[in-house]
Amino acid sequence: MERDGKHLYGKLYLPENVDNPPLVILSHGFGANYKSVEGYAHYFVDNGVAAYVFDFNGGGLGSRSDGKKTEMSVLTEAADLEVVLDYFQDFSGINNQQIFLFGASQGGFVSTYVAGTRPDDIAGLIVLYPAYVLQDDSKKRNPNPELGPETSRIMGIEVGKIYDIDAQSFDIYDIMPQYHGKTLIIHGTSDNIVPISYSERAVTTFPNARLVVIDGAGHGFTGKANEIAKIESIDFIKNIISEK
């Protein structure tokens, strides 16, 4: 797959002995790569659901896609995700009417944006500790991005001014009401990067959302929190499939 001449690297996992399975497209977080969500992909496949993981252009450390980090923003990542979505809408071997978006942190933010702008194409939305804080963070870091420095650093990673320009060009909470499908938000109470209050606001902003709170979990799930997120996610997917 390509966007604007830039190659997108990804991996498709198909369950055995399942004809036309539903598909989950998994989006990684800021500074990460597909491996950070690959464990969820394996879990979905083991439960009869196809999964696609990929690296955003200019995405993060160890990325196998093209592009520079200084060219990356939430909107370039949304454009990447739309390329993936378009590809699988015409892909034989999956149920094209049952495509789910799954995103972690910034990947959850981007998945929310695409779900809101392409609501009829998404069967369900799952976001883990979604980075809905990033627009407020951007305004604090660089209140006038057009006039700001050409590059800046976020959590040790150099990004270009396009990151803040695009982040401040809209309000993600205005996008949420446009997605009327079911949304699952999973967030921990000890997240010190994205306060859970952002997801508490989101669950009342989406038309049809549920928030699963994991006590003591931080930004990035491990151990019991990881298992809870996997089980909640697959149950969410199977419940939607059973309704169709």
ChimeraX attribute file (.defattr): number of C-alpha atoms within 10 A of each C-alpha:
attribute: neighborCount
match mode: 1-to-1
recipient: residues
	/A:1	13
	/A:2	14
	/A:3	16
	/A:4	7
	/A:5	9
	/A:6	14
	/A:7	17
	/A:8	22
	/A:9	17
	/A:10	15
	/A:11	13
	/A:12	14
	/A:13	18
	/A:14	24
	/A:15	18
	/A:16	13
	/A:17	8
	/A:18	14
	/A:19	12
	/A:20	16
	/A:21	21
	/A:22	25
	/A:23	29
	/A:24	29
	/A:25	22
	/A:26	27
	/A:27	32
	/A:28	27
	/A:29	26
	/A:30	21
	/A:31	19
	/A:32	19
	/A:33	22
	/A:34	25
	/A:35	15
	/A:36	15
	/A:37	20
	/A:38	20
	/A:39	12
	/A:40	23
	/A:41	27
	/A:42	17
	/A:43	18
	/A:44	24
	/A:45	21
	/A:46	14
	/A:47	13
	/A:48	19
	/A:49	24
	/A:50	27
	/A:51	27
	/A:52	24
	/A:53	25
	/A:54	26
	/A:55	29
	/A:56	34
	/A:57	26
	/A:58	23
	/A:59	28
	/A:60	21
	/A:61	13
	/A:62	12
	/A:63	22
	/A:64	19
	/A:65	21
	/A:66	18
	/A:67	17
	/A:68	15
	/A:69	20
	/A:70	19
	/A:71	16
	/A:72	22
	/A:73	26
	/A:74	22
	/A:75	18
	/A:76	20
	/A:77	24
	/A:78	22
	/A:79	18
	/A:80	23
	/A:81	25
	/A:82	18
	/A:83	15
	/A:84	20
	/A:85	21
	/A:86	11
	/A:87	11
	/A:88	18
	/A:89	15
	/A:90	11
	/A:91	11
	/A:92	9
	/A:93	15
	/A:94	20
	/A:95	17
	/A:96	20
	/A:97	14
	/A:98	20
	/A:99	24
	/A:100	22
	/A:101	27
	/A:102	29
	/A:103	26
	/A:104	26
	/A:105	25
	/A:106	26
	/A:107	28
	/A:108	26
	/A:109	26
	/A:110	32
	/A:111	30
	/A:112	30
	/A:113	24
	/A:114	25
	/A:115	27
	/A:116	24
	/A:117	16
	/A:118	14
	/A:119	17
	/A:120	12
	/A:121	19
	/A:122	22
	/A:123	24
	/A:124	23
	/A:125	29
	/A:126	28
	/A:127	29
	/A:128	27
	/A:129	31
	/A:130	29
	/A:131	26
	/A:132	25
	/A:133	19
	/A:134	20
	/A:135	18
	/A:136	14
	/A:137	17
	/A:138	19
	/A:139	15
	/A:140	10
	/A:141	15
	/A:142	18
	/A:143	15
	/A:144	15
	/A:145	20
	/A:146	12
	/A:147	10
	/A:148	14
	/A:149	11
	/A:150	12
	/A:151	15
	/A:152	17
	/A:153	11
	/A:154	13
	/A:155	7
	/A:156	8
	/A:157	13
	/A:158	14
	/A:159	20
	/A:160	19
	/A:161	23
	/A:162	20
	/A:163	21
	/A:164	26
	/A:165	22
	/A:166	17
	/A:167	21
	/A:168	20
	/A:169	10
	/A:170	11
	/A:171	13
	/A:172	20
	/A:173	17
	/A:174	12
	/A:175	17
	/A:176	24
	/A:177	16
	/A:178	18
	/A:179	24
	/A:180	18
	/A:181	20
	/A:182	18
	/A:183	25
	/A:184	20
	/A:185	24
	/A:186	24
	/A:187	31
	/A:188	23
	/A:189	17
	/A:190	15
	/A:191	17
	/A:192	11
	/A:193	14
	/A:194	22
	/A:195	20
	/A:196	24
	/A:197	13
	/A:198	16
	/A:199	26
	/A:200	16
	/A:201	12
	/A:202	21
	/A:203	19
	/A:204	14
	/A:205	16
	/A:206	22
	/A:207	16
	/A:208	15
	/A:209	19
	/A:210	18
	/A:211	17
	/A:212	17
	/A:213	18
	/A:214	18
	/A:215	12
	/A:216	11
	/A:217	20
	/A:218	20
	/A:219	21
	/A:220	17
	/A:221	20
	/A:222	12
	/A:223	8
	/A:224	11
	/A:225	19
	/A:226	16
	/A:227	14
	/A:228	15
	/A:229	23
	/A:230	17
	/A:231	13
	/A:232	16
	/A:233	23
	/A:234	18
	/A:235	12
	/A:236	17
	/A:237	24
	/A:238	14
	/A:239	11
	/A:240	15
	/A:241	13
	/A:242	7
	/A:243	6
	/A:244	8
